[in-house]
């Protein structure tokens, strides 16, 4: 039996949700939320005996929702793009989501301590807050977020489970981990402890994008069939899409409660350019040597701290001798790298300058100016360090790649010195040609000039 069907429509979003008990469980421990005014979407999958999971998921949804409503002025300031002292950054919105998750975790944990039958109860949480053209994502456990864009589907979040933790730490091979009976056991949950560390992410949205938030009662059946999930998600009507997803999960076994929330960004016919730019940013970032070894999910993590800036002909991007903290990647147009009055390089789309500023504060070694109109992607040191602090595995990749970039620079400098040395040797030969009868070179030291006394 299908239960809990809900569908609403907003100005720029269409969304629908469906939850079902499945075929083997006696009651439904999943909960979901859709708030039209806030453009907020949540799915929680509870765990714990004696119906404690249902209590945990409902309590987490309610506490998270209440905390965001209490902090809503922050979201409005961000939406309005306020400047100066009232300016709100992406990081502050993500901090707000993290705080809301931990308030929910504290509430669930306190309730569990007060009732022995509910001790140890907890819940997963996947939440999406859409603000303008950005989706702020917060995630704990193994409930997931998928993105369908231009017909292609990808998993945005990574499960907090035993398998992924062991693979990240390289403790076992994938073949060994897949033999473990508890490989899918959740390693993070809201409420099991008073504090939990959620993952956060910002996703730039484009018209035509579709998001799927779901519990593992759905995702477990598509581990090896991502395209099959994408096919069900491509159904045009959101209500039909969630029905099809839940029905298919039940057909494949229905071992757990099943919840799906589908969110579509309404198409107006003017979103193609934004979609192209988002794809270009992702492509060029992945091609930059520093970020080349990152996987798709890690590239998304870095993309969330990037900004774009447009420059007109002659605009100075950075000035020689001044201290800066930004890496610049050319998205379109060209920029000139100048040392003194000389142009030493012209960079075009996909090329970058200033990566050393991400790890060290020092004067710029050259001036960079826009040649015509250009658009650059910018990453600042503070945001880069924030990634290093929060994403340990990603930090290892980035720092290791930095050593490679530095090694390449050192090798290039050595080659340039060798060429310069050879050129200098040729110049000396021209100034001081060797004697045909004597292959020795003579250095003549003149005595110091003695100053006489005119008096």
C-alpha positions in Angstrom: 0.0 0.0 0.0 1.3 3.5 -0.9 1.0 6.0 1.9 1.9 9.6 2.6 1.6 11.0 -0.9 2.2 14.8 -1.0 2.7 17.1 -4.0 3.2 20.9 -4.0 4.4 23.4 -6.6 6.4 26.6 -6.1 7.4 29.4 -8.5 10.7 27.8 -9.6 10.5 24.3 -8.1 8.1 21.4 -8.4 8.3 18.6 -5.9 6.6 15.5 -4.7 7.1 12.9 -2.0 6.0 9.3 -1.2 6.7 7.0 1.7 5.8 3.4 2.1 6.3 0.7 4.8 7.6 -1.8 2.3 6.8 -5.5 2.3 8.7 -6.8 5.4 8.5 -4.2 8.1 5.6 -3.9 10.6 5.7 -0.1 10.8 7.3 2.9 9.0 10.3 4.5 10.7 11.0 6.9 7.8 9.9 10.5 8.0 10.1 13.3 5.4 9.4 17.1 5.2 8.7 19.5 2.4 8.3 23.2 3.3 7.1 25.2 0.3 8.0 28.6 1.8 11.5 27.6 2.9 12.2 25.4 -0.1 13.4 22.9 2.5 13.3 19.1 2.0 14.2 16.4 4.4 14.3 12.6 4.6 15.1 10.8 7.9 15.3 7.0 8.3 15.0 6.0 12.0 16.6 3.1 13.8 16.1 1.5 17.2 13.8 -1.1 18.7 10.2 -0.8 20.1 9.3 1.8 17.4 12.1 4.1 18.7 13.3 4.6 15.1 10.0 6.2 14.2 10.3 8.5 17.2 13.9 9.4 16.4 13.2 10.3 12.8 10.0 12.4 13.6 11.9 14.2 16.4 14.9 15.0 14.2 12.7 16.3 11.4 10.8 18.6 13.8 13.9 19.8 15.7 15.8 20.5 12.4 12.8 22.4 11.0 12.3 24.5 14.1 16.0 25.4 14.3 16.0 26.6 10.7 12.9 28.7 11.2 14.5 30.4 14.2 17.6 31.3 12.0 15.6 32.2 8.9 16.8 35.9 8.9 20.2 34.6 8.0 18.9 32.8 4.9 16.9 35.9 3.9 20.1 38.1 4.2 21.9 35.6 2.0 19.1 35.5 -0.5 19.0 39.3 -0.8 22.8 39.4 -1.3 23.4 41.9 1.5 26.8 43.6 1.7 29.0 45.0 4.4 28.3 44.0 8.0 25.1 42.2 7.0 26.8 40.1 4.3 26.1 36.3 4.7 28.4 33.8 3.1 27.8 30.2 1.9 29.9 29.0 4.8 27.6 30.7 7.3 24.5 28.9 5.7 26.3 25.6 6.0 27.3 26.3 9.6 23.6 27.0 10.2 22.6 23.6 8.8 25.3 21.8 10.8 24.1 23.5 14.0 20.5 22.5 13.2 21.6 18.9 12.8 23.4 18.9 16.1 20.4 20.5 17.9 18.3 17.7 16.5 20.9 15.1 17.6 20.9 16.6 21.1 17.1 16.4 21.3 17.0 12.8 20.1 19.8 11.8 22.5 18.2 13.4 25.5 14.9 11.6 24.7 16.7 8.3 24.4 18.4 8.8 27.8 15.1 9.5 29.4 13.5 6.2 28.2 15.3 2.9 28.6 13.3 1.4 25.7 14.5 4.1 23.4 18.1 4.1 24.5 20.5 4.1 21.5 17.8 5.3 19.0 18.9 7.4 16.1 18.2 8.4 12.6 19.9 9.2 9.3 19.2 12.6 7.7 19.5 14.0 4.2 18.4 17.7 3.9 18.3 20.1 1.0 17.7 23.9 1.4 17.3 25.7 -2.0 18.2 29.3 -1.9 18.0 31.0 -5.3 20.0 28.9 -7.7 21.9 27.0 -5.0 21.1 23.9 -3.1 22.7 23.6 0.4 23.0 20.0 1.4 23.5 18.4 4.8 23.9 14.7 5.3 24.3 12.1 8.0 24.1 8.3 7.6 23.1 6.4 4.5 20.1 8.3 3.2 21.1 9.7 -0.2 20.9 12.6 -2.6 21.0 12.0 -6.4 21.2 14.6 -9.1 19.7 14.1 -12.6 21.1 16.7 -15.0 20.9 16.7 -18.8 19.7 13.1 -18.7 22.6 11.8 -16.6 22.3 10.7 -13.0 24.9 10.8 -10.3 25.1 10.1 -6.6 26.0 13.3 -4.8 26.4 12.2 -1.2 28.6 9.4 0.2 27.2 7.0 2.7 28.6 7.1 6.2 29.0 3.3 6.6 31.6 0.7 7.5 32.5 0.0 3.9 33.4 3.5 2.9 35.3 4.2 6.2 37.5 1.1 5.7 38.1 1.9 2.0 39.0 5.5 2.8 41.5 4.4 5.4 42.8 1.7 3.0 42.5 -0.9 5.8 41.1 -3.5 3.4 40.6 -4.0 -0.3 37.1 -3.6 -1.8 36.9 -7.4 -2.3 37.7 -8.0 1.4 35.2 -5.3 2.6 32.4 -6.7 0.4 32.6 -10.0 2.3 32.0 -8.3 5.7 28.5 -9.0 7.0 28.3 -5.5 8.6 29.7 -3.6 5.7 26.6 -1.4 5.3 26.3 -0.6 9.0 25.9 3.1 9.6 28.9 4.9 11.2 27.2 8.2 11.8 23.6 8.9 13.0 21.6 11.8 14.5 20.8 11.1 18.1 23.0 8.1 18.9 25.4 10.6 20.5 24.7 14.2 21.5 27.0 15.5 18.8 27.4 14.3 15.2 29.5 15.5 12.4 27.4 16.0 9.2 28.8 16.4 5.7 27.8 19.7 3.9 27.9 20.6 0.3 26.7 23.4 -2.0 25.4 22.5 -5.4 24.8 25.1 -8.1 21.5 24.4 -9.8 20.4 24.8 -13.4 17.0 24.7 -15.0 16.0 21.2 -15.7 17.9 19.7 -12.8 16.1 17.1 -10.7 17.1 16.0 -7.2 16.1 12.7 -5.5 16.3 12.5 -1.7 15.7 8.9 -0.5 16.1 6.4 2.3 18.2 3.2 1.8 15.0 1.2 1.4 15.0 2.6 -2.2 18.7 3.1 -2.9 19.7 -0.5 -1.9 18.1 -1.8 -5.1 20.1 0.4 -7.4 23.6 -0.1 -6.2 24.6 -1.7 -9.4 21.9 -0.2 -11.6 22.3 3.6 -11.5 21.0 3.9 -15.0 17.8 2.0 -13.9 17.3 4.6 -11.2 17.9 7.4 -13.7 15.3 5.9 -16.0 12.6 6.0 -13.3 13.6 9.5 -12.3 13.3 10.8 -15.8 9.5 10.4 -15.7 8.2 13.9 -16.4 5.6 14.3 -13.6 7.1 14.3 -10.1 4.2 12.5 -8.6 4.4 9.7 -11.1 8.2 9.6 -10.6 7.9 9.0 -6.8 5.2 6.4 -7.3 7.3 4.6 -9.9 10.4 4.6 -7.6 8.5 3.2 -4.6 6.6 0.6 -6.6 9.9 -0.6 -8.2 11.6 -0.9 -4.8 8.6 -3.0 -3.6 8.8 -5.2 -6.7 12.5 -5.9 -6.0 11.8 -7.0 -2.4 10.6 -4.1 -0.3 12.9 -5.2 2.6 12.9 -1.8 4.3 10.7 1.3 4.6 10.9 3.3 1.3 10.8 7.1 1.0 11.5 9.3 -2.0 11.3 13.1 -2.4 11.8 14.4 -5.9 12.6 18.1 -6.5 12.7 19.6 -10.0 14.0 23.0 -11.1 11.4 24.4 -13.4 12.5 25.1 -17.0 11.8 28.5 -18.5 13.9 28.1 -21.6 16.6 30.5 -20.4 18.8 28.1 -18.5 21.0 26.6 -21.2 23.8 29.2 -20.7 23.9 28.6 -16.9 24.0 24.8 -17.5 26.9 25.3 -20.0 28.8 27.5 -17.5 28.3 25.0 -14.7 29.6 22.2 -16.8 32.6 24.3 -18.0 33.5 25.2 -14.4 33.5 21.5 -13.4 35.4 20.4 -16.5 38.2 23.1 -16.2 38.6 22.6 -12.5 39.1 18.8 -13.0 41.7 19.6 -15.7 43.7 21.9 -13.4 46.9 20.0 -12.3 46.2 20.6 -8.6 42.7 19.0 -8.7 43.3 16.4 -11.4 43.3 13.3 -9.2 40.0 14.2 -7.5 36.8 12.2 -8.1 33.5 13.7 -9.2 32.2 14.1 -5.6 35.5 15.7 -4.5 35.4 18.1 -7.5 31.9 19.2 -6.3 33.3 19.8 -2.8 36.0 22.1 -4.3 33.5 23.8 -6.6 31.4 24.9 -3.7 34.2 27.3 -2.5 34.8 28.8 -5.9 33.5 32.1 -7.1 33.5 33.7 -10.6 34.6 37.2 -11.5 34.4 39.1 -14.8 37.1 41.5 -15.9 37.2 44.1 -18.7 40.1 44.9 -21.0 43.1 46.1 -19.0 41.6 45.3 -15.6 44.3 44.2 -13.2 43.7 40.7 -11.7 46.8 40.8 -9.5 49.7 43.2 -9.2 53.4 42.4 -8.9 54.7 42.9 -5.4 51.3 42.9 -3.7 50.3 40.0 -1.4 47.4 37.9 -2.6 45.6 34.7 -1.4 43.7 33.6 -4.6 44.1 31.0 -7.3 42.7 32.1 -10.7 41.5 29.7 -13.4 40.5 31.2 -16.8 36.9 30.3 -17.8 36.7 32.4 -20.9 38.8 35.1 -22.6 42.5 35.7 -22.1 44.8 37.2 -19.4 48.3 38.5 -19.8 51.1 37.7 -17.3 53.5 40.6 -17.1 56.8 41.1 -15.5 57.8 44.8 -15.6 56.9 46.0 -19.1 57.3 42.5 -20.7 54.5 40.1 -21.4 55.8 36.7 -20.3 52.7 34.6 -21.0 49.1 34.8 -22.2 46.7 32.4 -20.6 43.4 31.2 -22.0 40.5 28.9 -20.9 41.6 26.1 -18.6 44.9 27.7 -17.6 45.6 29.0 -14.2 47.8 31.4 -12.2 48.5 32.0 -8.5 48.3 28.5 -7.0 51.1 29.1 -4.6 49.0 31.8 -2.9 46.7 29.0 -1.6 49.4 27.7 0.8 51.7 30.7 1.4 51.3 34.4 1.8 53.9 36.1 -0.3 54.2 39.0 -2.8 53.0 38.2 -6.3 55.9 37.6 -8.7 54.0 39.1 -11.7 51.2 41.4 -12.7 48.1 39.8 -14.4 45.8 41.8 -16.6 42.7 41.0 -18.6 43.2 41.0 -22.4 39.7 41.9 -23.6 36.8 40.6 -21.6 37.5 37.6 -19.4 35.8 35.5 -16.7 37.9 33.8 -14.0 37.1 31.2 -11.4 38.6 32.1 -8.0 39.5 30.0 -5.0 40.7 31.8 -1.9 43.2 30.5 0.7 40.7 30.6 3.7 38.2 28.5 1.8 40.9 26.1 0.6 42.1 25.6 4.2 38.5 25.0 5.3 38.4 22.1 2.9 41.7 20.7 4.2 40.5 20.9 7.8 37.1 19.3 7.1 37.9 16.7 4.4 40.9 14.7 5.6 41.1 12.2 2.7 40.6 15.1 0.2 43.3 17.0 2.0 45.8 14.2 1.6 45.1 14.1 -2.2 45.5 17.9 -2.5 48.7 18.2 -0.5 50.2 15.3 -2.3 49.3 16.9 -5.6 50.9 20.2 -4.4 54.2 18.4 -3.9 54.0 17.2 -7.5 53.2 20.8 -8.8 56.2 22.1 -6.8 58.5 19.3 -8.2 57.4 20.2 -11.7 58.2 23.8 -11.1 61.6 23.0 -9.7 62.4 20.8 -12.7 61.2 23.5 -15.1 63.4 26.1 -13.2 66.4 23.8 -13.5 65.9 23.4 -17.2 65.6 27.2 -17.6 68.8 27.6 -15.6 70.6 25.1 -17.8 69.5 26.8 -20.9 70.5 30.2 -19.5 73.9 28.8 -18.4 74.5 27.5 -22.0 73.5 30.8 -23.4 75.9 32.6 -21.0 78.7 30.3 -22.0 78.1 31.1 -25.7 78.2 34.8 -24.8 81.5 34.5 -23.0 83.0 32.6 -26.0 82.0 35.5 -28.2 83.5 38.1 -25.9 86.6 36.2 -25.0 87.4 33.9 -28.0 89.9 31.2 -27.3 93.4 31.5 -28.6 94.0 29.1 -31.4 97.3 28.0 -29.9 96.3 28.0 -26.3 93.1 26.4 -25.0 93.5 28.0 -21.6 91.5 31.0 -20.5 93.3 33.7 -18.6 91.8 36.0 -16.0 93.6 39.2 -15.5 93.2 41.0 -12.2 94.0 44.7 -12.4 95.5 46.3 -9.2 93.3 48.6 -7.3 93.4 52.2 -8.4 95.6 54.4 -6.1 94.3 57.8 -5.5 97.0 60.4 -5.5 97.1 63.6 -3.4 96.6 66.6 -5.7 98.1 68.8 -3.0 
